[in-house]
Amino acid sequence: FEYKQDRDSRGRLYRTWARPELVGIADYALTAVKNITQFFEGYFEVPFPLNKTDQAAIPDFIAGGMENWGLITYRESRLLFDPKKDTTSSLQNIGNVISHEVAHMWFGNLVTPQWWDDIWLNEGFATFTQILGVRQLHPDWDIDAQFVVETQMVAFYSDSKGSSHPIYMEVQNPGQITEIFDTITYRKGAAVLRMLYSFVGDRVFRRAIGNYLKQNSYSSTFHTSLYDSLTREAQADGRTGLDVAEVMDRWIKQMGHPVLTCSREAGSIRLEQSHFLSDPSQKPDPKFVSEYNYTWIIPVTMVTQSNASAAAGLEDVSSLVQWMRIKSQAFPAGSLTPGEWYLLNLRSAGFYRVNYDRQNWRVIIAQLMADHT
């Protein structure tokens, strides 16, 4: 193997290793790992503790990448980019995988779950935070929109079946360890964390995760430690009624996700939540009994046709969150007329589906036919 190398402003060494005939196309990987490492250090204000990072492109490597501390290993096609013949899609795959593995330096290596049932703290976090790393490296990729299609929608599909399972599962034997490395752990875990990020906001999230990492460095932890850090920061930021554990336990300890069915009332929109199943005749796996009776505490965001422009300019949607804590609840809609549309779940930040009333579907269709921009 041969390598290309670079150093950052702190003198930390970065090397990317490959077979001699392929080391010439290691430039993007070297740039990406250096850039994303520095980004995560600044974002969470938790320094990467090692004085070097090696990456190695391994022939016939079964995994896309493996986050060994100080020596990250990759399948060749997930690390090396040839600009003369590889596609933009290939470049995006490489960027995502590198960002995912670098995120593991903090989520998995610096701080480790106490047991396998919290593996989502590794894989869900790395799958979510990889978009933060890629977003700042390639702002033109619109990686958040890609996340909705390629991660969240895939998670919806798997989670809408009666055979789905909770994100948090008790692991009691080695066979169960292998089983939980699946779409629910990776993609639903990431989507639920993205929802959490959206309702606490970027500032609270950064501070809380930074404190969580500092307090648990070189140690193992349980998801309640994460919740405690987020609740403290959210309440310090003025969200005095927010208990992150109360909200999140319903999303990680029961399978499935809700659909909100909407109906118009005078001056309000009534929402009714129910457990969404792609085949309603299916029943949830009886071994996963829900202590919450398949109800969720849901961060609802809503705009109407008259205030949509103002909402579009917000950096995050946390200021628009209203909480749905019961099965059926009405939300104020101002002076919404029958000819005006309303939209829920802005930026698809929440891990839930929405089914509008028939009138709203008609108005939305008319709007899209007239001007879809």
N, C-alpha and C positions, 0 to 999 in steps of 0.2 A: 504494500500500500504506500501511496504518496499523499502529500497534503498541501493545502494552501492555508495560510494563516494571516491573522490580523490582530491588532490590539485596540482596546478602547482607551478613553481618556484616563482611566485609572491604572492602565498598564496590564489589565487582565488579558490573557492570551485566548484566542479562539482559533481552532484548527478544524478543517474539514478534510477527512481522509476518504480516499477512494482508490480503486484499481488504477494503475498508472495510465491506462488508456482513457480513463474517464475523469481524472482529476482536473482536466481542463474545463469541465463544465460545473465546477463546484463554486463558482463565484456567487451565484444568487444565494445559495445555502449559507455561505460565510457572511454575506451582508445581512441576511435575515436573522440569523441567530444572534449576532452582535446587536442589531437594532432592537429586537424584541426583548432580549435580556435587559438592556438598559431601560426600555420602556417599563417593564414590570417593576424594576427596582424603583423607578421614579413614581410610578402610579400607586404602589402599595407602601412606598417609603420603607421597604425592607430590603437591605442589600443582599445580593447574591453572595453567599459566603465563600465560594471557592475562587481560587486565583486563576483558574483556566476552565474552558469548556471545549471538549473534543466532540466532533460528530463523525460517525463512520458510516459509509454506504456499504452494506454487506450483501454480497450476491446470495440469492436463494434464501433471503431472510423472510420468515413466515409472517411476522407482524409488520404493520406500516412503520412503527417506531417504538422504541423502548427507552424509557426515561432514566437510564442508569446515571447516577449522579456523577457528573464530570466527563462521562463518555456515553453520549446518546447514540444509540444504534438505529439504523433505518434500512428499510428496503431501498435498493438503488433508485427505483422509480419514484420514491417519496422524498428524495433528498436532492437529486441531481437534475438540473434543468438545462437543456440544450436549446438556446434561443433560435437556432437555425432550423430545427425540425419539430420541437415540442409545441403543444397547443397552449393557449391561454388557460384552458381548463386544467391542464397538467400543472401549470405554474400556480394556480390557485390551490390545487390539492397539496402541492409542496409547501406553500406558505402556511396553510392551515395545519398541516402535520407538524411543521417546525414550531409554530406558535403553541400548539397543543403540548408538545414534549417539553418546551421551555417552561410553560405554565406549571408542569409537574415538578419542576425544581422547587417550587414553593408548595404546591398542593399535592402532597404525596411523599416528597423527599424531606423538605424542611419540617413539615407537619404531616403526620401520618394518622389515619383512623385507628381507633383502639381495636376494632375487629372488622371482619369482612362485611358485616351488615351495613356499615357506613362507607362502603367503597365509592358510593356516589359523591362523597366529599373529595375523592380523587378525580374520578372520571367525569362526573357532572361538572365540577369546577373547571377542569382543564378544557372540556368541550365548550363551555360558555366563555371562559376568559380568553380562549384562543381568538375569538372574534375581536376582542379589545386590542390584542397585539396586531392582528392583521389589519384592522381598521386604520390604525395610525400609520402603518407601513404603506398601505394601499388605499387611501381614502376614496379613490375613483372606483373601487370594486363594489361599493354599496353592500358590504358584507353582512349588514344587519338584515337586509331584505333576503339575501341568499340563505341566511340562517333560518328564516321563517319557512322557506320552501324545502330546504334540504335537511333540516334538523327537526324543526317543530312539527311540520306536516307528517314526516315519517313517524315521529313519536305518537302523534294523534292516531295514525292508522293502527299501530301496534297496541296502543292503549285503549282502543275502542272495542277490543275483543274481550269476550268473557274469560279468555285464557291469560289475560294480562296479569300483572302482579304489582304490589306496591314498590316504590323506590327503595324504601327501607324494609329489608327482610331479615329475619333471624336466620343466621347460617350455623348449622349444627354438624355438618359433615363435609368432607372435601368435594364431593360431587356438586353440592350447592354452590361452592365457590365459583366453579366454572360457569354454572348456569346464569349467575347474575351479571356476567360481563355481556350485556345485551343492549338492545335499543332503549329499554326503559331506564337502565342505569345511566347510559351515556347521553342519549338524546332527550328523554323526558327529564332526567336530572338536570341537564343544561337548560332546558326550556323553563323549568320551574325556578331555577336560579336567576334566569333572565327576568322572569316575572318579579321575583323578590327585588332584584336590582331596580326594576322600574318603579316599584311602589315605595321604596325607601329613598331613591334618588342617588345620583352618582356621588355626591359629596359624602353622604352618610355611608354608602357602600364602601368607598375607598378607605375612610377612616376606620370603619368597623372591621373590615377584612385585614387591614394593616395591623390593628391591635390584636386581632385573633391570631395572626401569624407570629407576631412578636411574643405573645403570651404563651404560645404552645410550641415555639421553636425547639427542634431536636427532641420532640416528644410525640406522644400519641394522644388523640383527643376524641371526643364524642360530639355528635351534632349539636347538643345543647350548649356547648361552649361557643359555637358559631352564633346560635340564636341569642345568647346572652349579650355577646358583643354588639350585634346588630340592634337589639332592643335598647341597650344603653345609649348608643350613638343616635338612634332615631328619637329617643325621648329627650336627649340633650339638644336635639335640633328642633324641638317643639312638638313632636308627635307623641304627646303624653299618654294617649290612649292605646298606642300600638304595642302589642305583645307578639313578637315575631314567632315564638314557639306556638302560641295559640293558633296563628294562621297557618304556619308551615306544616305542623303535624298532620293536618288534614290532607295536605298535598303529598306527603311522603309515606304516610302510614296506611293509606287506603289506595287500592287500585283505581284506575279510571280517571275520568275528568268530567266536568259538567258541561251541559249545553244550557244557555240562557234563552228562554222563549219569551219574546217581547209582545206586549200589547199596549195600545195607546189608551190613556185615560185623560180626563180634563186636567191639563197642566202638568202631566207626569207620564212617565213610561213605567209600566209594571213589568218586572222581571220575575220569572219563575225558573228555578234551577232544578235540573234532574240529571241523573247519571246517564251519560251518552253511551249507547252501545250500537255498533253498526248493524248488528242483528238483534233487534229487541227481544227476540224469543230466547236468546242466550241468557244465561244467568252467570254472575260472577263465580269464579272458582270458590267452592264452599270452604276451602281451607284458609281463605283470606276473609275472615269476618271483619266487617268495618264497625268499629266502635262509634263512628260518627254517622252511621246509617246513610252513607254516600251523599252527604251534604258537605259543602265547602264554605269557607270564609273567602269571599271573592273580591279582589280589587277591581272595581268597575270604573272604567273611564268612558265618558260619553261626550260627544259634540253634536250640535245641531247645525243645520245649514247656515244659520245666521252667525254662529261663532266659530265655525271651522277654521277660518283663516287665522284667527288669533291663536288657536291651539296648535296649528301647524308650525308656528314660529317658536314654540317652546323647545328648549334643549332636552328636557325630559318631561315625562307625563306625571310625575309623582304629585304635583300640586293639584291634579285633576281627579285623583283617586277618591272614590266613595266606596264604602265597605258594605257588601251584602253579607249579612250574617244569618239570615233566615231563608226558608224555602221560597217564599214569595214576598217581594218588597217593591214599593213604588219609589221612583227617583224623579226629582223635579226636572221638568223639560221646558220651563219658561212659557213663552207664547208660541210654541210650535203649532203650526197650522197643518191641516191635512195634506197640503201640497208641498210641504217641506220634509226633507229627509233628516234622519238622525243616524249616527254611527256609534257603535260600542267597540270596546277593546282596541283603543288606538294603537297603531303600529304593531298590532298582534302581540302586544307585550304580555297579555295574560294567557295562561294555558287553559283556555276554555273556548267553546264554540258559541256562536250566536245565531239564533233563528228569529228573524224579524217578523213583525206582523205583515199581512199581505199588502196593505197600503204602502208600507215603507219599502217593501221589495219593488213595488211598481214605481215609486218615486226615484229610488236608486237606479233602476234600469233606465228610466227616462233621462236622468242626469248623465249616466254613462254614455247613452246614445247621443246626447247633445254635446257633451264635452267630458271626455274621460280623463283629462289632465288635472 
